[in-house]
């Protein structure tokens, strides 16, 4: 069976979604997230997956500049949100 780009896109998005949910659950068990940590981690994970989907579909449509701009506009802020949510969760767990 030969896979086209769209099957690989949906498979990789499924894997990324599963990993994101699993990691958020794991860190919640470990650090006990607060409401702001939950909000920023879910928003960051959603933006990350959306940015990857944007870039992959833009490449499939033959628009590499749109793919790179999508990575800049969506993935970089998502990484900042994920780091901020980690900082919030660690701050809550240490009690500072």
Biopython code that builds the backbone (N, CA, C, O; Angstrom):
import numpy as np
from Bio.PDB.StructureBuilder import StructureBuilder

atoms = [
    (1, "UNK", "N", (0.839, -1.175, 0.000)),
    (1, "UNK", "CA", (0.000, 0.000, 0.000)),
    (1, "UNK", "C", (0.886, 1.240, 0.000)),
    (1, "UNK", "O", (1.835, 1.332, 0.779)),
    (2, "UNK", "N", (0.583, 2.165, -0.848)),
    (2, "UNK", "CA", (1.363, 3.383, -0.957)),
    (2, "UNK", "C", (0.626, 4.499, -0.229)),
    (2, "UNK", "O", (-0.558, 4.742, -0.466)),
    (3, "UNK", "N", (1.351, 5.172, 0.663)),
    (3, "UNK", "CA", (0.747, 6.267, 1.410)),
    (3, "UNK", "C", (1.010, 7.584, 0.694)),
    (3, "UNK", "O", (2.118, 7.841, 0.225)),
    (4, "UNK", "N", (-0.010, 8.401, 0.619)),
    (4, "UNK", "CA", (0.165, 9.744, 0.091)),
    (4, "UNK", "C", (0.418, 10.684, 1.262)),
    (4, "UNK", "O", (0.441, 10.261, 2.418)),
    (5, "UNK", "N", (0.605, 11.934, 0.959)),
    (5, "UNK", "CA", (0.927, 12.889, 2.005)),
    (5, "UNK", "C", (-0.179, 13.084, 3.016)),
    (5, "UNK", "O", (0.102, 13.322, 4.191)),
    (6, "UNK", "N", (-1.432, 12.989, 2.597)),
    (6, "UNK", "CA", (-2.536, 13.257, 3.508)),
    (6, "UNK", "C", (-2.679, 12.156, 4.558)),
    (6, "UNK", "O", (-3.035, 12.442, 5.701)),
    (7, "UNK", "N", (-2.411, 10.912, 4.192)),
    (7, "UNK", "CA", (-2.462, 9.833, 5.188)),
    (7, "UNK", "C", (-1.351, 9.992, 6.216)),
    (7, "UNK", "O", (-1.559, 9.766, 7.408)),
    (8, "UNK", "N", (-0.176, 10.380, 5.748)),
    (8, "UNK", "CA", (0.936, 10.598, 6.664)),
    (8, "UNK", "C", (0.638, 11.779, 7.582)),
    (8, "UNK", "O", (0.985, 11.751, 8.763)),
    (9, "UNK", "N", (-0.006, 12.820, 7.044)),
    (9, "UNK", "CA", (-0.384, 13.975, 7.856)),
    (9, "UNK", "C", (-1.326, 13.562, 8.977)),
    (9, "UNK", "O", (-1.086, 13.900, 10.136)),
    (10, "UNK", "N", (-2.391, 12.839, 8.654)),
    (10, "UNK", "CA", (-3.353, 12.458, 9.679)),
    (10, "UNK", "C", (-2.754, 11.481, 10.681)),
    (10, "UNK", "O", (-3.074, 11.547, 11.868)),
    (11, "UNK", "N", (-1.897, 10.580, 10.230)),
    (11, "UNK", "CA", (-1.240, 9.667, 11.158)),
    (11, "UNK", "C", (-0.330, 10.427, 12.117)),
    (11, "UNK", "O", (-0.353, 10.183, 13.323)),
    (12, "UNK", "N", (0.470, 11.348, 11.582)),
    (12, "UNK", "CA", (1.382, 12.100, 12.442)),
    (12, "UNK", "C", (0.618, 13.019, 13.394)),
    (12, "UNK", "O", (1.048, 13.214, 14.531)),
    (13, "UNK", "N", (-0.502, 13.584, 12.954)),
    (13, "UNK", "CA", (-1.320, 14.405, 13.849)),
    (13, "UNK", "C", (-1.933, 13.557, 14.959)),
    (13, "UNK", "O", (-2.049, 14.020, 16.093)),
    (14, "UNK", "N", (-2.318, 12.350, 14.656)),
    (14, "UNK", "CA", (-2.833, 11.443, 15.686)),
    (14, "UNK", "C", (-1.766, 11.093, 16.707)),
    (14, "UNK", "O", (-2.029, 11.063, 17.909)),
    (15, "UNK", "N", (-0.561, 10.826, 16.222)),
    (15, "UNK", "CA", (0.547, 10.521, 17.131)),
    (15, "UNK", "C", (0.885, 11.735, 17.996)),
    (15, "UNK", "O", (1.075, 11.600, 19.205)),
    (16, "UNK", "N", (0.960, 12.918, 17.385)),
    (16, "UNK", "CA", (1.256, 14.137, 18.149)),
    (16, "UNK", "C", (0.173, 14.440, 19.174)),
    (16, "UNK", "O", (0.479, 14.848, 20.294)),
    (17, "UNK", "N", (-1.078, 14.248, 18.808)),
    (17, "UNK", "CA", (-2.176, 14.497, 19.751)),
    (17, "UNK", "C", (-2.108, 13.531, 20.928)),
    (17, "UNK", "O", (-2.290, 13.932, 22.077)),
    (18, "UNK", "N", (-1.848, 12.271, 20.644)),
    (18, "UNK", "CA", (-1.747, 11.278, 21.703)),
    (18, "UNK", "C", (-0.572, 11.579, 22.625)),
    (18, "UNK", "O", (-0.701, 11.480, 23.845)),
    (19, "UNK", "N", (0.564, 11.941, 22.058)),
    (19, "UNK", "CA", (1.718, 12.294, 22.881)),
    (19, "UNK", "C", (1.456, 13.537, 23.722)),
    (19, "UNK", "O", (1.860, 13.592, 24.884)),
    (20, "UNK", "N", (0.786, 14.535, 23.151)),
    (20, "UNK", "CA", (0.496, 15.758, 23.900)),
    (20, "UNK", "C", (-0.431, 15.471, 25.069)),
    (20, "UNK", "O", (-0.192, 15.950, 26.178)),
    (21, "UNK", "N", (-1.483, 14.700, 24.841)),
    (21, "UNK", "CA", (-2.409, 14.363, 25.921)),
    (21, "UNK", "C", (-1.709, 13.536, 26.989)),
    (21, "UNK", "O", (-1.904, 13.764, 28.183)),
    (22, "UNK", "N", (-0.898, 12.581, 26.564)),
    (22, "UNK", "CA", (-0.163, 11.756, 27.521)),
    (22, "UNK", "C", (0.830, 12.554, 28.348)),
    (22, "UNK", "O", (0.946, 12.340, 29.554)),
    (23, "UNK", "N", (1.549, 13.475, 27.709)),
    (23, "UNK", "CA", (2.518, 14.280, 28.458)),
    (23, "UNK", "C", (1.842, 15.249, 29.414)),
    (23, "UNK", "O", (2.316, 15.450, 30.532)),
    (24, "UNK", "N", (0.739, 15.851, 28.984)),
    (24, "UNK", "CA", (0.020, 16.755, 29.884)),
    (24, "UNK", "C", (-0.524, 15.975, 31.081)),
    (24, "UNK", "O", (-0.450, 16.452, 32.214)),
    (25, "UNK", "N", (-1.063, 14.795, 30.843)),
    (25, "UNK", "CA", (-1.561, 13.962, 31.941)),
    (25, "UNK", "C", (-0.425, 13.548, 32.876)),
    (25, "UNK", "O", (-0.582, 13.598, 34.096)),
    (26, "UNK", "N", (0.708, 13.144, 32.323)),
    (26, "UNK", "CA", (1.852, 12.728, 33.137)),
    (26, "UNK", "C", (2.343, 13.870, 34.019)),
    (26, "UNK", "O", (2.561, 13.684, 35.216)),
    (27, "UNK", "N", (2.515, 15.049, 33.428)),
    (27, "UNK", "CA", (2.992, 16.180, 34.220)),
    (27, "UNK", "C", (1.936, 16.672, 35.210)),
    (27, "UNK", "O", (2.285, 17.223, 36.254)),
    (28, "UNK", "N", (0.659, 16.485, 34.901)),
    (28, "UNK", "CA", (-0.370, 16.836, 35.872)),
    (28, "UNK", "C", (-0.294, 15.903, 37.090)),
    (28, "UNK", "O", (-0.444, 16.357, 38.224)),
    (29, "UNK", "N", (-0.067, 14.631, 36.866)),
    (29, "UNK", "CA", (0.077, 13.698, 37.978)),
    (29, "UNK", "C", (1.309, 14.012, 38.816)),
    (29, "UNK", "O", (1.309, 13.840, 40.035)),
    (30, "UNK", "N", (2.345, 14.467, 38.152)),
    (30, "UNK", "CA", (3.612, 14.743, 38.835)),
    (30, "UNK", "C", (3.599, 16.092, 39.552)),
    (30, "UNK", "O", (4.102, 16.193, 40.671)),
    (31, "UNK", "N", (3.035, 17.128, 38.931)),
    (31, "UNK", "CA", (3.140, 18.492, 39.452)),
    (31, "UNK", "C", (1.828, 19.087, 39.946)),
    (31, "UNK", "O", (1.855, 20.141, 40.582)),
    (32, "UNK", "N", (0.689, 18.468, 39.687)),
    (32, "UNK", "CA", (-0.631, 18.984, 40.086)),
    (32, "UNK", "C", (-0.853, 20.397, 39.544)),
    (32, "UNK", "O", (-0.637, 21.384, 40.249)),
    (33, "UNK", "N", (-1.285, 20.480, 38.290)),
    (33, "UNK", "CA", (-1.471, 21.751, 37.599)),
    (33, "UNK", "C", (-2.533, 22.613, 38.262)),
    (33, "UNK", "O", (-3.504, 22.108, 38.826)),
    (34, "UNK", "N", (-2.333, 23.910, 38.185)),
    (34, "UNK", "CA", (-3.362, 24.873, 38.553)),
    (34, "UNK", "C", (-4.171, 25.206, 37.298)),
    (34, "UNK", "O", (-3.859, 24.723, 36.209)),
    (35, "UNK", "N", (-5.206, 26.027, 37.451)),
    (35, "UNK", "CA", (-6.038, 26.382, 36.300)),
    (35, "UNK", "C", (-5.244, 27.150, 35.240)),
    (35, "UNK", "O", (-5.384, 26.840, 34.057)),
    (36, "UNK", "N", (-4.406, 28.148, 35.610)),
    (36, "UNK", "CA", (-3.612, 28.807, 34.562)),
    (36, "UNK", "C", (-2.618, 27.865, 33.876)),
    (36, "UNK", "O", (-2.359, 28.005, 32.681)),
    (37, "UNK", "N", (-2.070, 26.926, 34.610)),
    (37, "UNK", "CA", (-1.148, 25.967, 33.997)),
    (37, "UNK", "C", (-1.892, 25.052, 33.024)),
    (37, "UNK", "O", (-1.378, 24.739, 31.950)),
    (38, "UNK", "N", (-3.100, 24.623, 33.395)),
    (38, "UNK", "CA", (-3.916, 23.810, 32.496)),
    (38, "UNK", "C", (-4.241, 24.583, 31.225)),
    (38, "UNK", "O", (-4.111, 24.066, 30.115)),
    (39, "UNK", "N", (-4.665, 25.828, 31.407)),
    (39, "UNK", "CA", (-5.073, 26.636, 30.261)),
    (39, "UNK", "C", (-3.922, 26.858, 29.296)),
    (39, "UNK", "O", (-4.079, 26.672, 28.089)),
    (40, "UNK", "N", (-2.769, 27.253, 29.817)),
    (40, "UNK", "CA", (-1.639, 27.530, 28.928)),
    (40, "UNK", "C", (-1.084, 26.257, 28.305)),
    (40, "UNK", "O", (-0.631, 26.285, 27.160)),
    (41, "UNK", "N", (-1.107, 25.141, 29.032)),
    (41, "UNK", "CA", (-0.577, 23.908, 28.443)),
    (41, "UNK", "C", (-1.491, 23.380, 27.342)),
    (41, "UNK", "O", (-1.004, 22.906, 26.315)),
    (42, "UNK", "N", (-2.803, 23.452, 27.537)),
    (42, "UNK", "CA", (-3.725, 22.980, 26.498)),
    (42, "UNK", "C", (-3.674, 23.902, 25.283)),
    (42, "UNK", "O", (-3.664, 23.433, 24.145)),
    (43, "UNK", "N", (-3.641, 25.211, 25.522)),
    (43, "UNK", "CA", (-3.542, 26.152, 24.404)),
    (43, "UNK", "C", (-2.211, 25.992, 23.665)),
    (43, "UNK", "O", (-2.178, 26.053, 22.436)),
    (44, "UNK", "N", (-1.123, 25.789, 24.395)),
    (44, "UNK", "CA", (0.175, 25.585, 23.761)),
    (44, "UNK", "C", (0.223, 24.308, 22.942)),
    (44, "UNK", "O", (0.769, 24.298, 21.839)),
    (45, "UNK", "N", (-0.346, 23.224, 23.474)),
    (45, "UNK", "CA", (-0.365, 21.960, 22.728)),
    (45, "UNK", "C", (-1.229, 22.083, 21.472)),
    (45, "UNK", "O", (-0.862, 21.583, 20.409)),
    (46, "UNK", "N", (-2.387, 22.757, 21.603)),
    (46, "UNK", "CA", (-3.248, 22.955, 20.436)),
    (46, "UNK", "C", (-2.546, 23.785, 19.364)),
    (46, "UNK", "O", (-2.595, 23.441, 18.183)),
    (47, "UNK", "N", (-1.895, 24.873, 19.767)),
    (47, "UNK", "CA", (-1.192, 25.704, 18.787)),
    (47, "UNK", "C", (-0.042, 24.951, 18.128)),
    (47, "UNK", "O", (0.208, 25.120, 16.934)),
    (48, "UNK", "N", (0.660, 24.121, 18.898)),
    (48, "UNK", "CA", (1.760, 23.338, 18.335)),
    (48, "UNK", "C", (1.252, 22.375, 17.268)),
    (48, "UNK", "O", (1.813, 22.298, 16.174)),
    (49, "UNK", "N", (0.193, 21.645, 17.589)),
    (49, "UNK", "CA", (-0.357, 20.691, 16.630)),
    (49, "UNK", "C", (-0.934, 21.417, 15.421)),
    (49, "UNK", "O", (-0.785, 20.957, 14.289)),
    (50, "UNK", "N", (-1.598, 22.563, 15.661)),
    (50, "UNK", "CA", (-2.137, 23.350, 14.556)),
    (50, "UNK", "C", (-1.019, 23.858, 13.653)),
    (50, "UNK", "O", (-1.163, 23.837, 12.430)),
    (51, "UNK", "N", (0.089, 24.313, 14.228)),
    (51, "UNK", "CA", (1.211, 24.805, 13.433)),
    (51, "UNK", "C", (1.851, 23.712, 12.587)),
    (51, "UNK", "O", (2.219, 23.945, 11.436)),
    (52, "UNK", "N", (1.981, 22.522, 13.162)),
    (52, "UNK", "CA", (2.533, 21.402, 12.401)),
    (52, "UNK", "C", (1.589, 21.025, 11.263)),
    (52, "UNK", "O", (2.041, 20.765, 10.148)),
    (53, "UNK", "N", (0.278, 20.993, 11.531)),
    (53, "UNK", "CA", (-0.693, 20.682, 10.478)),
    (53, "UNK", "C", (-0.672, 21.741, 9.384)),
    (53, "UNK", "O", (-0.757, 21.421, 8.199)),
    (54, "UNK", "N", (-0.560, 23.003, 9.787)),
    (54, "UNK", "CA", (-0.497, 24.103, 8.822)),
    (54, "UNK", "C", (0.714, 23.942, 7.909)),
    (54, "UNK", "O", (0.604, 24.043, 6.687)),
    (55, "UNK", "N", (1.874, 23.688, 8.523)),
    (55, "UNK", "CA", (3.101, 23.576, 7.738)),
    (55, "UNK", "C", (3.053, 22.370, 6.797)),
    (55, "UNK", "O", (3.432, 22.473, 5.630)),
    (56, "UNK", "N", (2.594, 21.242, 7.302)),
    (56, "UNK", "CA", (2.558, 20.032, 6.494)),
    (56, "UNK", "C", (1.601, 20.196, 5.316)),
    (56, "UNK", "O", (1.932, 19.825, 4.190)),
    (57, "UNK", "N", (0.408, 20.755, 5.576)),
    (57, "UNK", "CA", (-0.546, 20.925, 4.480)),
    (57, "UNK", "C", (-0.085, 21.985, 3.485)),
    (57, "UNK", "O", (-0.380, 21.882, 2.294)),
    (58, "UNK", "N", (0.630, 22.995, 3.954)),
    (58, "UNK", "CA", (1.153, 24.007, 3.032)),
    (58, "UNK", "C", (2.212, 23.415, 2.116)),
    (58, "UNK", "O", (2.268, 23.756, 0.934)),
    (59, "UNK", "N", (3.045, 22.539, 2.641)),
    (59, "UNK", "CA", (4.047, 21.879, 1.812)),
    (59, "UNK", "C", (3.362, 20.962, 0.797)),
    (59, "UNK", "O", (3.773, 20.898, -0.361)),
    (60, "UNK", "N", (2.317, 20.254, 1.233)),
    (60, "UNK", "CA", (1.591, 19.382, 0.303)),
    (60, "UNK", "C", (0.940, 20.175, -0.829)),
    (60, "UNK", "O", (0.805, 19.666, -1.942)),
    (61, "UNK", "N", (0.537, 21.410, -0.555)),
    (61, "UNK", "CA", (-0.072, 22.243, -1.583)),
    (61, "UNK", "C", (0.950, 23.021, -2.396)),
    (61, "UNK", "O", (0.577, 23.750, -3.315)),
    (62, "UNK", "N", (2.229, 22.879, -2.077)),
    (62, "UNK", "CA", (3.268, 23.537, -2.854)),
    (62, "UNK", "C", (3.541, 24.966, -2.448)),
    (62, "UNK", "O", (3.969, 25.773, -3.273)),
    (63, "UNK", "N", (3.301, 25.294, -1.191)),
    (63, "UNK", "CA", (3.533, 26.648, -0.687)),
    (63, "UNK", "C", (4.525, 26.602, 0.473)),
    (63, "UNK", "O", (4.110, 26.684, 1.629)),
    (64, "UNK", "N", (5.824, 26.473, 0.199)),
    (64, "UNK", "CA", (6.787, 26.343, 1.296)),
    (64, "UNK", "C", (6.928, 27.610, 2.130)),
    (64, "UNK", "O", (7.248, 27.526, 3.316)),
    (65, "UNK", "N", (6.700, 28.774, 1.546)),
    (65, "UNK", "CA", (6.792, 30.012, 2.326)),
    (65, "UNK", "C", (5.671, 30.083, 3.356)),
    (65, "UNK", "O", (5.894, 30.534, 4.480)),
    (66, "UNK", "N", (4.481, 29.649, 2.992)),
    (66, "UNK", "CA", (3.374, 29.604, 3.950)),
    (66, "UNK", "C", (3.668, 28.617, 5.071)),
    (66, "UNK", "O", (3.275, 28.832, 6.218)),
    (67, "UNK", "N", (4.364, 27.531, 4.731)),
    (67, "UNK", "CA", (4.725, 26.555, 5.756)),
    (67, "UNK", "C", (5.702, 27.161, 6.756)),
    (67, "UNK", "O", (5.529, 26.999, 7.964)),
    (68, "UNK", "N", (6.711, 27.845, 6.274)),
    (68, "UNK", "CA", (7.689, 28.427, 7.193)),
    (68, "UNK", "C", (7.079, 29.551, 8.020)),
    (68, "UNK", "O", (7.408, 29.694, 9.197)),
    (69, "UNK", "N", (6.203, 30.346, 7.430)),
    (69, "UNK", "CA", (5.538, 31.401, 8.189)),
    (69, "UNK", "C", (4.585, 30.810, 9.224)),
    (69, "UNK", "O", (4.439, 31.355, 10.319)),
    (70, "UNK", "N", (3.943, 29.711, 8.886)),
    (70, "UNK", "CA", (3.072, 29.038, 9.852)),
    (70, "UNK", "C", (3.853, 28.518, 11.040)),
    (70, "UNK", "O", (3.388, 28.583, 12.178)),
    (71, "UNK", "N", (5.046, 27.999, 10.771)),
    (71, "UNK", "CA", (5.879, 27.534, 11.882)),
    (71, "UNK", "C", (6.298, 28.696, 12.771)),
    (71, "UNK", "O", (6.329, 28.568, 13.995)),
    (72, "UNK", "N", (6.620, 29.825, 12.156)),
    (72, "UNK", "CA", (7.033, 30.993, 12.945)),
    (72, "UNK", "C", (5.857, 31.551, 13.736)),
    (72, "UNK", "O", (6.000, 31.868, 14.917)),
    (73, "UNK", "N", (4.711, 31.671, 13.106)),
    (73, "UNK", "CA", (3.567, 32.337, 13.737)),
    (73, "UNK", "C", (2.878, 31.448, 14.776)),
    (73, "UNK", "O", (2.391, 31.961, 15.783)),
    (74, "UNK", "N", (2.825, 30.141, 14.560)),
    (74, "UNK", "CA", (2.071, 29.272, 15.460)),
    (74, "UNK", "C", (2.954, 28.454, 16.401)),
    (74, "UNK", "O", (2.626, 28.322, 17.580)),
    (75, "UNK", "N", (4.060, 27.907, 15.913)),
    (75, "UNK", "CA", (4.833, 26.973, 16.732)),
    (75, "UNK", "C", (5.698, 27.699, 17.758)),
    (75, "UNK", "O", (5.802, 27.245, 18.898)),
    (76, "UNK", "N", (6.310, 28.802, 17.386)),
    (76, "UNK", "CA", (7.154, 29.513, 18.355)),
    (76, "UNK", "C", (6.330, 30.031, 19.534)),
    (76, "UNK", "O", (6.753, 29.849, 20.675)),
    (77, "UNK", "N", (5.161, 30.676, 19.314)),
    (77, "UNK", "CA", (4.353, 31.052, 20.487)),
    (77, "UNK", "C", (3.853, 29.855, 21.295)),
    (77, "UNK", "O", (3.702, 29.948, 22.513)),
    (78, "UNK", "N", (3.598, 28.736, 20.623)),
    (78, "UNK", "CA", (3.156, 27.559, 21.365)),
    (78, "UNK", "C", (4.263, 27.036, 22.274)),
    (78, "UNK", "O", (3.990, 26.604, 23.394)),
    (79, "UNK", "N", (5.496, 27.069, 21.810)),
    (79, "UNK", "CA", (6.606, 26.639, 22.666)),
    (79, "UNK", "C", (6.779, 27.581, 23.854)),
    (79, "UNK", "O", (7.093, 27.141, 24.960)),
    (80, "UNK", "N", (6.575, 28.862, 23.627)),
    (80, "UNK", "CA", (6.652, 29.834, 24.725)),
    (80, "UNK", "C", (5.534, 29.554, 25.736)),
    (80, "UNK", "O", (5.772, 29.585, 26.943)),
    (81, "UNK", "N", (4.320, 29.282, 25.252)),
    (81, "UNK", "CA", (3.214, 28.958, 26.153)),
    (81, "UNK", "C", (3.476, 27.681, 26.937)),
    (81, "UNK", "O", (3.174, 27.608, 28.128)),
    (82, "UNK", "N", (4.035, 26.675, 26.273)),
    (82, "UNK", "CA", (4.321, 25.422, 26.967)),
    (82, "UNK", "C", (5.394, 25.602, 28.036)),
    (82, "UNK", "O", (5.295, 25.020, 29.116)),
    (83, "UNK", "N", (6.409, 26.397, 27.747)),
    (83, "UNK", "CA", (7.428, 26.670, 28.764)),
    (83, "UNK", "C", (6.850, 27.479, 29.924)),
    (83, "UNK", "O", (7.200, 27.248, 31.081)),
    (84, "UNK", "N", (5.963, 28.428, 29.613)),
    (84, "UNK", "CA", (5.327, 29.222, 30.654)),
    (84, "UNK", "C", (4.421, 28.351, 31.524)),
    (84, "UNK", "O", (4.380, 28.527, 32.742)),
    (85, "UNK", "N", (3.700, 27.421, 30.917)),
    (85, "UNK", "CA", (2.837, 26.533, 31.705)),
    (85, "UNK", "C", (3.665, 25.614, 32.599)),
    (85, "UNK", "O", (3.261, 25.297, 33.717)),
    (86, "UNK", "N", (4.811, 25.194, 32.106)),
    (86, "UNK", "CA", (5.711, 24.379, 32.938)),
    (86, "UNK", "C", (6.210, 25.182, 34.126)),
    (86, "UNK", "O", (6.297, 24.676, 35.245)),
    (87, "UNK", "N", (6.536, 26.440, 33.865)),
    (87, "UNK", "CA", (6.990, 27.300, 34.956)),
    (87, "UNK", "C", (5.885, 27.506, 35.993)),
    (87, "UNK", "O", (6.151, 27.479, 37.194)),
    (88, "UNK", "N", (4.650, 27.711, 35.536)),
    (88, "UNK", "CA", (3.524, 27.851, 36.455)),
    (88, "UNK", "C", (3.306, 26.594, 37.274)),
    (88, "UNK", "O", (3.051, 26.672, 38.476)),
    (89, "UNK", "N", (3.404, 25.438, 36.640)),
    (89, "UNK", "CA", (3.184, 24.178, 37.349)),
    (89, "UNK", "C", (4.292, 23.921, 38.379)),
    (89, "UNK", "O", (4.021, 23.457, 39.486)),
    (90, "UNK", "N", (5.520, 24.222, 38.012)),
    (90, "UNK", "CA", (6.620, 24.011, 38.965)),
    (90, "UNK", "C", (6.510, 24.991, 40.127)),
    (90, "UNK", "O", (6.796, 24.639, 41.271)),
    (91, "UNK", "N", (6.097, 26.218, 39.831)),
    (91, "UNK", "CA", (5.938, 27.209, 40.903)),
    (91, "UNK", "C", (4.857, 26.773, 41.888)),
    (91, "UNK", "O", (5.020, 26.944, 43.096)),
    (92, "UNK", "N", (3.746, 26.208, 41.385)),
    (92, "UNK", "CA", (2.674, 25.734, 42.255)),
    (92, "UNK", "C", (3.112, 24.539, 43.083)),
    (92, "UNK", "O", (2.775, 24.440, 44.262)),
    (93, "UNK", "N", (3.866, 23.628, 42.469)),
    (93, "UNK", "CA", (4.254, 22.406, 43.179)),
    (93, "UNK", "C", (5.302, 22.687, 44.253)),
    (93, "UNK", "O", (5.345, 21.979, 45.259)),
    (94, "UNK", "N", (6.139, 23.693, 44.068)),
    (94, "UNK", "CA", (7.139, 24.017, 45.094)),
    (94, "UNK", "C", (6.585, 24.964, 46.144)),
    (94, "UNK", "O", (7.178, 25.115, 47.212)),
    (95, "UNK", "N", (5.444, 25.612, 45.856)),
    (95, "UNK", "CA", (4.808, 26.489, 46.828)),
    (95, "UNK", "C", (5.364, 27.890, 46.885)),
    (95, "UNK", "O", (5.177, 28.583, 47.884)),
    (96, "UNK", "N", (6.047, 28.330, 45.835)),
    (96, "UNK", "CA", (6.611, 29.686, 45.830)),
    (96, "UNK", "C", (5.648, 30.679, 45.278)),
    (96, "UNK", "O", (5.962, 31.867, 45.202)),
]
sb = StructureBuilder()
sb.init_structure("model")
sb.init_model(0)
sb.init_chain("A")
sb.init_seg("    ")
for serial, (resi, resn, name, xyz) in enumerate(atoms, 1):
    if name == "N":
        sb.init_residue(resn, " ", resi, " ")
    sb.init_atom(name, np.array(xyz, "f"), 0.0, 1.0, " ", f" {name:<3s}", serial, name[0])
structure = sb.get_structure()
